[in-house]
Amino acid sequence: MNNSESKKFGFGTKAIHAGQSPHGDSASVMTPIYQTSTYAQKSPGQHTGYEYARTDNPTRTAYQECVAALENGKHALAFSSGLATIDTLFHTLKSGDHIICSDDVYGGTFRLFDKILTRFKLEFTFMDLSDIAAVEKAIKPNTKMLWIESPTNPMLKIFDIEALAKMSRAKKVLSVVDNTFMSPYFQRPLDLGTDAVVHSITKYMNGHSDVVGGVFITNDTKLHEEMKYLQNAVGAVPAPQDCFLVMRGLKTLHIRMKQHQENAIEIANFLVKHPKVEKVIYPGLESHPQHALAKKQMTGFGGMISFTIKGGLTESRKLLETTKLFTLAESLGGVESLIEHPAIMTHASVPLENRQKLGISDNLVRISVGIEDVQDLIEDLKNALSAV
Ligand code: P1T
C-alpha cells in the first residue's frame, strides 16, 4: 500500500500495511531484509533506482513510507539514531544562524546543541515556549528554526504546537517538533501546522528496546529533498535489519500506546495518593498545568510519568535500587517498564543551574510505564516505596 492509497485508512491499518505489499517472486508477505551494501547496474548509471545502500535500501524505503503515513506526512527519512536525525537536520543551517529551543529537552539534544553545534557558530536561545509573545520577541533576523519538544523530557511540559507553528510560519522560521514522547498515535504535529517532525524511534515507535534509530517527516518537498541529499551525503543511515525490526514494531503501535496510557493513568492515580510521593507530573492528571492544552492537541496522554519523592537523593536512590519489574535504565517507550533518575542519568549533561530552574532535582524520578499487568506494576512500586 503506497502513501496516497493509505490515506483513506485508519491508524492501525496504516501501521500494518503502509509502504508494504507482498514482495518479489515469492510474494513474501513481510518486506525482506535487503542485507546488501550495493546493487548491480546494467551499464554505468543504468540501475533499478537503487545504486548504493547508503543512498537507498528497499527495506528502509518501506519503513519510511509507513512512518510518513502514520504522521500524515508526504515524506519520511530514516536515520541511525534520534540524535543522528537531529544532527543531519542541523546540516541544513549555516554558521551564524539562530535557533530557539524549548528550555526543557532531552539531555542528549541539549548536549548536541549546546556543546557541539555551537562549535560551528550556531546560536541557541533556550526558553520556555509557553509565552508565544515572548518567543515571537526572541526571533531575530538570523533565526531559522524553532525547536519544540512537547511533552518535554523529563518535566512533561506541554507547549501550544498550533499557535507556535502559526507564529513561526508568519516569521518564516522553520518549526520542528520532537514527537518522541507521544508517537503519531497520540499527537500529529504536521496536522497542527508544523513544518517537520522528528522521532527517536528507539522509544515508542519501535517499542521493543532492541533498536536505536530516528526519523524525519515533512510535507515540504523542498526540505525533504535537502534532507534526502544530506541523508546520503552525511551518511547516518540505519541498517536493513533495524528497518525491518522497526516496521515490525510499528504494526502494534496503536495497541501498545493504548495500553501504555491505560496503565499510566492507573499508576499516576496510585502515586498521587501515596504518602511518600510529593508531586506527580502526568499530562492526564487534572493537576497538570497544561492539562487542557494536552486534551486539545493530543488524543491521549502517553505512558511517561515524572514524580518527586519526599526527601532527596538517598530516598530516590533507594526507590530506584529496589523496584524489580521497573528496570533501572535509560530510555523509554518499550513494552517493559523502566525507571530512571534524570539528574544523574539522562539529563546529566544539563548544567546544575538549568536543572534547578527546570525542577530536575535529586528527588525527581521518571518512569516509562510498560504494558505489563498494571496491578503487578503498582505492587512493584508499592514495595519499593515502602523500602524508602
Ligand atoms: O537515543 P536516540 O535514538 O539518539 O534519541 C535521542 C532522543 C531524542 N529526543 C527525545 C525526546 C529523546 O527522549 C531521546 C532519547 N532519550 C533517552 C534516551 C531518554 O532516556 O530520555
Residues whose N, C-alpha, C, O or C-beta is under 5 A from the ligand:
A	BS01	P1T	S81 G82 L83 Y106 N153 D178 T180 S200 T202 G213 E330 S331 L332 T346
